[in-house]
Amino acid sequence: MADSAIDISTLSEAQQLALQQFTSVTDQDLGAAIPLLQRCQWNVQIAIARFFDGEPADPTSESVPEIPQPRDIRRQETLLNGFSSSSRSASSPLEPAPRIVPQPESQVARPAPLLLSVLFAPFNIAYSIISRSFGLLAYLFPFLPRLFSRITARNSTSAARRNTSGRRPLNTRDTAARFIREFEEEYGSNELPFFENGYAQAFDLAKKELKFLVVVLLSMEHDDTSSWVKKTLLSQEVMNFLKDPANNIIFWAGNVQDAEAYQVSNALSCTKFPFAGVIVHTPSISSTSMSLVARIAGPTTPSEMVSKVRSAITQYSSAINGIRASRAEQQASRDLREAQNSAYQRSLAQDRERARRKKEAEEARRREELEAREKQEAFEREARNLAEWKLWRAQSIVPEPDKSVKDVVRISLRMPDGERVVRRFAASLPLEELYAFVECYEVLQSEKVASEAKKPERYIHEYKFQLVSPVPRAVYELEGGGTIQERIGRSGNLIVERTDLDDEDDDE
């Protein structure tokens, strides 16, 4: 087919771009290139590979059925799928919008230190001279590029991705901040609601919150960029439309001189600048797909841009609202289940708390009963030991001296029950004998003294009273020792005061 018989204007922009890339690599004429591209579904990479594999260019020499490639949603996460999107049929109503995976910050190229740059400068100059020499040879002898065609085909994708603008590569957030800063320095402060992060983050947010992602790609070297930004993008009509919360718009913009924006332009098959596109979740394709539903390429007026974006939003709002309602219903169901689970857990916790309190109360009651029983047993044991001790001690109390004995001490005792007892004691007796008499007074009165009484084992008696002289008040304690005469004198009027009453009151 002759070149003059081919009407290139009938091809779409994506097909013209694919044809240009194919002919620049293979140096074929249009009559042989177009049939091969048509058989390859306008995929440049496959066409180049088949060309150098020796596939005949004549479409009649080999009949290859046009089988559409199955869409793999996972391939949309790669940059290569961005190029394959250019081969979609013009009759397809939607274009897939791949998610551009940003380069990790740890892999961002850093400029070499100054010392290394100086050391490697001669090698860089030599490499530049050699590469230009090969370029000159390729220009003089056109058949030489075909010898290296396989290497060219293999590295064409990576070469297309390479950023040759000389701009320092940054992470996605810093790249967005640099673009916004340069945009304001060039066009002044504005009210555009820029998304201050990478394209992938804006893509994920729009997919999660079911919003419309408006992507604007600018080429600062393009002649129409400055006028379009000033007259269209920065117009009050466009800014008000993008800021309106009712439109559910996420606005992301980038400079194609940056690596991320360049990858986005290739993935969206952007061939004309300035470029604007609307990306939204399209459940008609799959439950997770995002599609480019509106494409605005080249200079446009503010009203045209707003009209196209509004038309896309209106067209897909009903489907988005349905998905949003479905998600809200699912979220309400999840909230209801969580509330029921929470109520069940609270009820279970309350039952456990009641059981725990009941168990603690039961244990406390058992402890109190055990303590009361032990206290009662101790009290009874103390009473038995005291009774046995009184019987044992009463038998050793010295009897009252006769009236003929002169060296005696006359003591008047007022007992705790109010009874008054008058008795004489030998003056040489220790004070403890007086205390023992008071302690064993009831036993002595009952005449239960028995000579066979024994002292209780492991029992240490403690007197729980003290002898007090009322006027002047003086306490005669056993710790002071001494005889009755030394401590009290020839006679005394004493009161027996209980010392265990305070302890009994505390126990009660």
Secondary structure, 3 states (H helix, E strand, C coil): CCHHHCCHHHCCHHHHHHHHHHHHHHCCCHHHHHHHHHHCCCCHHHHHHHHHCCCCCCCCCCCCCCCCCCCCHHHHHCCHHHHHHHHCCCCCCCEECCCCCCCCHHHCCCCCCHHHHHHCHHHHHHHHHHHHHHHHHHHHCCCHHHHCHHHHHHHHHHHHHCCCCCCCCCCHHHHHHHHHHHHHHHHCCCCCCECCCCHHHHHHHHHHHCCEEEEEEECCCCCCHHHHHHHHHCCHHHHHHHHCHHHCEEEEEEECCCHHHHHHHHHCCCCCCCEEEEEEECCCCCCCCEEEEEEEECCCCHHHHHHHHHHHHHHHHHHHHHHHHHHHHHHHHHHHHHHHHHHHHHHHHHHHHHHHHHHHHHHHHHHHHHHHHHHHHHHHHHHHHHHHHHHHHHCCCCCCCCCCCCCEEEEEEECCCCCEEEEEEECCCEHHHHHHHHHCHHHHHHCCCCCCCCCCCCCCCCCCEEEEECCCCEEECHHHCCEHHHHHCCEEEEEEEECCHHHHHHHC
